Amino acid sequence: MFVDFFYFLRDHGLKVSIGEWLLLLEGMQKGLHHNTLHGFYILCRAIVVRNETEYDLFDVAFEEYFHDLPPQSELPKPLQHITQQSIQELEVESQHDADAIASEHTSGDENAAATGMEMPGSGSSGGKTAIRGRRKFRDFRKDNHLDTRQFQMAFRLLRNLSNQNDTSELEFDIDQTIQKTCDMGGMLHVVYRKPRRNNIRVLLFIDSGGSMSGYARLCSELFQAATASRHLKELRTFYFHNCIYSAIDKEPTLSMKKGVSLDQLIAECNDKYRVIIVGDAEMHPYELSGSEYDWVADKGGEPGIECLKKIKRHFPHTIWLNPTPMPTIHDAWTDTHFEIADIIDMYDLTLQGLEEGFKFLLSGKK
């Protein structure tokens, strides 16, 4: 059961190592969990959760696994009898690749049968849980949708990941000073670094109207954060509907009173520009492959998929941010999602997705 819970946490997105699990086992053997479920929750969280973004993941997994037990109850019998044999079993498993171990791991039902008890979470206790259903850490998660402040912090990441000036001047590095001071047991160690260049130029394309109407507020916050960012040397924002064709608009109304030719824009901007496209990639397949959907060019322009390929060829540092998760199945409304993702690297419009996307935006590496 102890090993089973280890894999349960890993299946729920927590990258728990064998070393951390052995440390938890050692803490239990010393009685630091006080033989209660709540004590085990506190001890386990202190060891396996590495930063605040994982608190909610841990809480949800713990509640699901132990949802039929009140917090002050004693630990289930299998967890009370952690022996030296358990340590040896974990040490043997630590010699194998974690993914290989997970694939060989038996199902929860089989383990429950071996221990002679029901799996925690298989029964009902009227809603009593180890964490009493609290989700006070949910806003810390990196897979949550962003708000304006998180957008601003993400755009700041562009500057933090940009190249440093080739100069003899130095500036105080707060983060590394704190890290080095902690590494040296509290003895102050001041770190300096070369200042970073504010040389990031960004083209921001935002899908407007249709299925994106439900994400209007999110896109507005993204636009506001990008506009207010002091870490970009240049930002140019354009709008399109469903897919980018031969022309884009400077206004979300798409009246084309301030329309710009895609070819003209490519001619004006060199390949050093970073391109961010925001959209749900949801449209009829013909809107990608058919030239008749280029309504700006009298319905006789280039197909949308060719325009996207043209953008990617000229701007190698291009990403697509999607407010909807990547679909798991192919159907009439998801095929375009997969087709676009094959051309342009696509990321979820979450804090984690934005961080991963911006790293690719600057380095070209995932």
Number of C-alpha atoms within 10 A of each C-alpha: 19 15 14 15 15 17 19 18 19 16 13 13 12 19 17 18 14 17 13 15 19 17 16 21 22 15 16 21 15 10 12 15 19 14 17 17 23 20 21 23 18 12 18 21 17 13 14 22 18 13 10 14 17 20 22 19 20 22 22 18 19 23 21 17 19 22 25 20 23 19 20 13 13 17 20 18 11 13 17 14 13 16 11 11 9 15 16 12 11 16 14 11 14 15 10 10 9 17 9 10 14 13 8 9 13 11 9 17 13 11 17 16 11 10 13 10 14 14 20 20 16 12 12 12 11 10 11 16 24 24 18 13 14 13 13 10 15 18 15 16 18 17 16 15 18 22 16 18 13 17 23 21 14 21 22 17 16 20 19 15 14 17 16 14 14 10 8 8 10 13 11 13 14 12 10 15 16 16 15 16 16 13 12 11 8 11 10 14 14 14 17 13 15 16 18 16 16 18 16 18 17 19 19 18 22 30 24 23 17 11 16 22 12 11 16 15 13 19 23 13 18 24 17 15 21 23 15 12 18 14 20 19 12 15 16 13 19 21 25 24 20 22 27 25 26 20 22 25 22 18 16 17 13 17 10 16 10 11 16 15 15 18 13 11 13 15 11 8 13 11 15 15 22 20 23 20 23 25 25 25 28 21 19 15 16 14 20 25 15 18 20 17 20 21 13 16 15 10 13 14 18 19 22 24 23 18 20 17 14 14 21 18 13 16 19 16 24 26 25 25 22 21 21 18 11 16 12 8 9 11 10 10 14 19 18 23 22 17 14 20 16 10 18 20 17 22 23 22 26 23 21 19 19 26 19 15 25 24 17 16 23 19 11 13 10 10
